[in-house]
Amino acid sequence: MRISARADYAVRAVLELAVRQGGDDPVKAETIAAAQDIPHKFLEGILGDLRRAGVVDSRRGGGGGYRLARDPATITVADVIRAVDGPIVSVRGERPTGLTYTGSAQPLLPLWIALRANVRRILEGVTVADIAADALPEPVKALAAEPAAWENP
């Protein structure tokens, strides 16, 4: 499974907005790009996707910029990834529930569905506020603490 650059940058941008949320002024894209080492033009497109998905709000003009549209405790990592990449898990560009297999490949469908369920369980269970507070849920911490999680087979 791959996490795209767009998804990684989007989560980092939303996280940057969350930690800067207390101020009155919106945060400029340039500020986010510099703080997270994200190419500015690429970030502008990502922020547009996040705005259309209702994750961030924007304000134009000299005092313009971006801020979270909702409380960070209500924005999951899954919300952010879906806003920029679409469905969390797909097979050949299709959602697993839309697939059919025949013959010896039939057992693949429940495997792909189980994979999707587990990925969703993690990404829907972690909010931007969790990450901003360095307080990942215990099940996520437990998985990350497994030595095999850090090894490449």
C-alpha positions in Angstrom: 0.0 0.0 0.0 1.2 3.5 -0.8 0.5 6.8 0.7 0.7 9.4 -2.1 2.8 12.6 -1.8 -0.6 14.5 -2.1 -2.0 12.6 0.9 1.2 13.0 3.0 1.4 16.8 2.1 -2.3 17.2 2.8 -2.1 15.7 6.3 1.0 17.7 7.1 -0.7 20.9 5.9 -3.8 20.3 7.9 -1.7 19.4 10.9 0.2 22.7 10.5 -3.1 24.6 10.5 -4.2 22.7 13.6 -1.2 23.7 15.6 -1.5 27.4 14.5 -5.3 27.4 15.0 -5.3 29.7 18.0 -4.5 32.9 16.2 -7.0 35.3 14.6 -5.3 35.5 11.2 -5.5 32.7 8.7 -2.3 31.0 7.8 -0.8 31.8 4.4 0.0 28.9 2.0 3.6 30.1 1.9 3.9 29.8 5.6 2.6 26.2 5.5 4.8 25.3 2.6 7.9 26.6 4.3 7.1 25.0 7.7 6.5 21.6 6.2 8.9 21.8 3.2 6.1 21.3 0.7 6.4 22.7 -2.8 4.2 25.9 -2.8 2.4 25.3 -6.1 1.7 21.7 -5.3 0.3 22.8 -1.9 -2.0 25.4 -3.5 -3.8 22.6 -5.4 -4.0 20.4 -2.3 -5.5 23.3 -0.3 -8.1 23.8 -3.0 -9.1 20.1 -2.7 -9.3 20.4 1.0 -11.4 23.6 0.7 -13.8 21.9 -1.7 -14.1 19.0 0.8 -14.9 21.3 3.7 -11.7 20.5 5.6 -10.3 24.1 5.3 -11.7 27.5 4.7 -9.9 30.2 2.8 -9.9 34.0 2.8 -8.5 36.1 -0.1 -6.6 39.3 0.1 -3.7 40.7 2.0 -4.9 39.2 5.3 -6.0 36.0 3.6 -4.9 32.5 4.0 -6.3 29.2 5.3 -7.7 27.8 8.5 -9.5 24.6 9.5 -13.2 24.6 8.7 -13.9 22.3 11.6 -12.6 21.5 15.0 -9.4 19.3 14.5 -10.9 16.7 16.8 -13.6 16.1 14.2 -11.2 15.8 11.2 -9.8 12.3 10.7 -6.8 11.4 8.7 -9.2 9.5 6.5 -11.1 12.7 5.8 -8.0 14.4 4.7 -6.8 11.6 2.4 -10.2 11.2 0.8 -10.3 14.9 0.1 -7.1 14.7 -2.0 -6.9 11.1 -3.2 -10.5 9.7 -3.2 -11.2 6.3 -1.7 -8.8 5.1 0.9 -8.3 1.6 -0.6 -8.9 0.7 -4.2 -8.0 -2.2 -6.4 -7.1 -1.2 -10.0 -8.9 2.1 -9.3 -12.1 0.5 -8.1 -13.6 0.2 -4.6 -13.3 -3.4 -3.5 -17.0 -3.7 -3.1 -17.4 -3.2 -6.8 -15.2 -6.1 -7.7 -16.1 -9.6 -8.7 -13.7 -12.6 -9.0 -14.3 -16.1 -10.4 -12.7 -19.4 -9.9 -9.6 -19.7 -7.8 -9.5 -15.8 -7.4 -12.8 -15.7 -5.4 -11.0 -15.6 -2.0 -9.3 -12.3 -3.0 -12.4 -10.2 -2.6 -12.7 -10.8 1.2 -9.0 -10.2 1.5 -9.3 -6.8 -0.2 -12.4 -6.0 1.9 -10.5 -6.9 5.1 -7.5 -4.8 4.1 -9.8 -1.8 3.5 -11.6 -2.3 6.8 -8.3 -2.4 8.7 -6.8 0.7 6.9 -10.1 2.5 7.5 -10.1 1.5 11.2 -6.7 3.2 11.6 -7.2 6.3 9.5 -10.8 7.0 10.7 -9.7 6.4 14.3 -7.0 9.1 14.3 -7.9 12.8 14.3 -5.8 15.8 13.4 -6.1 16.8 17.1 -4.7 13.5 18.1 -1.6 14.0 16.0 -1.3 17.7 17.0 -1.3 16.7 20.7 1.1 13.8 20.0 -1.6 11.5 21.5 -2.2 8.7 19.0 -4.8 6.2 20.1 -3.5 3.2 22.0 -4.3 0.7 19.2 -2.2 2.8 16.8 0.7 3.1 19.3 0.6 -0.7 19.9 0.8 -1.5 16.2 3.6 1.0 15.7 5.5 -0.5 18.7 5.6 -3.9 17.1 9.2 -4.5 15.9 8.0 -6.0 12.6 6.2 -2.7 11.8 9.6 -1.0 11.3 11.1 -3.8 9.1 10.9 -4.1 5.4 10.4 -7.6 4.3 
